Amino acid sequence: MSQPVRIDLEGFGKAYGGVPVLRDVSFTLYGGRVHGLLGENGAGKSTLLKAVCGAVAPDTGRVLLDGRPISVGSPRDALRHGFALISQELALVPAMTVLDNVYLGRWHNRLGWRSGRKDGRTFARLLERTGFELDPSALVRDLPLAAQQQVEILRALVSGASVIGMDEPTALLTKTETDRLMAVIRQLAADGTAVVLISHFLEEVLSVCDDVTVLRDGRHVVTGPAAEQTPDSLVRHMVGRPLELMYPEPAPVAPSAPVLLSARDVRRGTAVRGVSVEIRAGEIVGVAGLVGSGRSETLRAIFGADARDGGTVVVDDRAVPSGSPPQAMAAGMAMVPESRKEQGLVLARSVRENMALASLGSRQLAGFVQGGAERSVAGTMLRDLDVRGSDLSGPVWTLSGGNQQKVLFGKWLLERPRVLLVDEPTRGVDVAAKSQIHRLLVDLAAEGMAVLMVSSEVEEVLGLSHRVLVMRHGRLVAEYARGEATREQVLAMAFADDLPGTDPPPEPGGRAAPGRVDPTTPTVSSRTSTEEQR
């Protein structure tokens, strides 16, 4: 085997709109080792990786490959030198097959003609090597996001790159798929590849990485062996101070607190089968379950984003008609959706416009938006939520994932809703932003808001909620008061169809009223549960 490569990154700097994102960052990568790149959202991790792999032009900085300066001014340059990037934003051709995407631009050919048979044979070996299960003839647009992520990984492997950067590659993978990918990463390193891994899952980083580098506010903080770090030490490096990783304790709900949300027998096709829930002022109710259990669909049906087939929704004694988000909003309801990029934000518009989008009516005069009032309220909310990285006029896509999520919350909180529906409140955000969002939800409940929260992280549901509901096959199958359930119980209930005290799923169109399951019966909820189903 040839000598593993050495890659020196020297003096990388980058600014967007005058706002520095990278500030003179330098460190060294080695072939045959996995290097974790950590930091808060907005620390500059993704920008650095894109700059090294030619996807972003840095303002300053150079790459030395085995001591020789090389040009990585474009992705083509980077690939020529053996640098491949698996980005958070998937770069696939939806209308093409899996096989065509994997070999795009790298097809085997003979005398100018493509050898599809040879592509198929090498593709089969790739699947065997990684443990992925992909149909080579399937169209990428028909695949779930997790499978699309796997296609990106296979593309990098086909390139034969000596340096592979992976930006949050496990964010959409199940635990089993994540374990397989970790094995692939270890094998790549054993073969001499330098792997750079960005991940918010600190235990995952420590389990697979040989070295770690931490960035903070665009600056290099520390580089060293992963074995010398712990999750707590990494957090201190990332945020500059110790951070409370435990969930804040929600304030008790007053026995006399009024019911702000009452949903009765909500139904939508086979996805939501007769769901009923009541939430009092000051109460956080968390919903756990597997992907496909009907969690998100229930929130959308309650809010009116999807029309209901049956059932009633009442907010503070005001009936909310089916399929009408404007009337739900008028009644005092708001919903933070699952995907901020696809459902929540207009990425090309400014931070201010996104923040003000859900409450435009309150700042209009004769049909015209009052710009001064909009700037004032948006600026105040940005400060209250500690949104960093851009001015009000900058496009929201320039913000980190955690700051985009805060903008999404702020967009709905400007109207001070009585009932807040939240789907995956901390997906794709770093530990510091996650801690801030947890505190925000607890504070909103303490002020009297009713919160209905869906999360794939069981620990998040258990840690924040006054009550935990578990869904399976479109129905509520268990309810636990705070402290009654464990992660294992919640997961068991989410997975099982034949546990004592549970019923099989009803036939399509059937109805099943949720009942309280005995707390001694195994129950479900957690990131792992949802991951396993994904």
Secondary structure, DSSP 4 states (H G I P E B T S, - for coil): -PPPPEEEEEEEEEEETTEEEEEEEEEEEETTSEEEEE--TTSSHHHHHHHHTTSS--SEEEEEETTEEE--SSHHHHHHTTEEEE-SS----TTSBHHHHHTTT---EETTEE-HHHHHHHHHHHHHHH-----TTSBGGGS-HHHHHHHHHHHHHHTT-SEEEEESTTTT--HHHHHHHHHHHHHHHHTT-EEEEE-S-HHHHHHH-SEEEEEETTEEEEEEEGGG--HHHHHHHHHSS----SPPPPPPPPTTPPEEEEEEEEEETTTEEEEEEEEETT-EEEEEE-TTSSHHHHHHHHHTSS--SEEEEEETTEE--TT-HHHHHHTTEEEE-S-IIIII--TTSBHHHHHHGGGGGGGEETTEE-HHHHHHHHHHHHHHTT--S--TTSBGGGS-HHHHHHHHHHHHHTT--SEEEEESTTTT--HHHHHHHHHHHHHHHHTT-EEEEE-S-HHHHHHH-SEEEEEETTEEEEEEETTT--HHHHHHHHH-SS-TT--PPPPTT------PPPTTS----SHHHHHHH-
